[in-house]
Structure formats: structure tokens, C-alpha cells
């Protein structure tokens, strides 16, 4: 369930950075890059766990 919460947080950050017009463009770019990197790490961890379970 923790993974789902992280996923929702990352997706929320991406949507917030696109829709929030009160923040500067540079801050929007930073949020998207941070959310994207977090999503890539989360996806890698999930794939690693699946492969680990599959190996055993």
C-alpha cells in the first residue's frame, strides 16, 4: 500500500506542476524532473521485486 501512496504522490506532483500557474516556470520544471526521477526509481524497484519473486 505504501507503493501506491508514493505513486499517487508522484502523479499528483506532475499534475500540480502543470496546472499551478502561481509558481514560476523554473519551479514547474524542477517538480516535473523530480517526479519523473522518482517514478523511474519506483518502477525499477517494482520490476526488481517482480524478478526476485520470479527467480525464487
C-alpha positions in Angstrom: 0.0 0.0 0.0 3.0 2.3 0.6 4.0 2.0 -3.1 0.5 3.1 -4.2 0.7 6.2 -2.0 4.1 7.1 -3.5 2.7 6.6 -7.0 -0.2 8.9 -6.3 2.1 11.5 -4.8 4.3 11.5 -7.8 1.4 11.7 -10.3 -0.1 14.5 -8.1 3.2 16.4 -8.3 3.3 16.2 -12.1 -0.3 17.3 -12.4 0.2 20.1 -9.9 3.2 21.4 -11.7 1.3 21.6 -15.0 -1.8 23.2 -13.6 -0.5 25.6 -11.0 0.0 28.9 -12.6 1.1 30.6 -9.4 4.5 29.1 -9.4 7.4 30.1 -11.6 8.3 28.1 -14.7 11.6 27.0 -13.3 9.9 25.6 -10.2 7.4 23.7 -12.5 10.3 22.2 -14.4 12.0 21.1 -11.2 8.9 19.4 -9.9 8.4 17.5 -13.2 12.0 16.4 -13.2 11.9 15.3 -9.6 8.6 13.5 -10.0 9.9 11.8 -13.2 13.1 10.6 -11.5 11.1 9.3 -8.5 8.8 7.5 -10.9 11.7 5.9 -12.7 13.2 4.7 -9.4 9.9 3.4 -8.2 9.4 1.5 -11.4 12.9 0.0 -11.2 12.2 -1.2 -7.6 8.9 -2.8 -8.6 10.5 -4.6 -11.6 13.3 -5.8 -9.4 10.9 -7.2 -6.8 9.0 -9.0 -9.6 12.2 -10.5 -10.9 13.2 -11.5 -7.4 9.9 -13.3 -6.8 10.1 -14.9 -10.2 13.6 -16.2 -9.5 12.6 -17.9 -6.4 
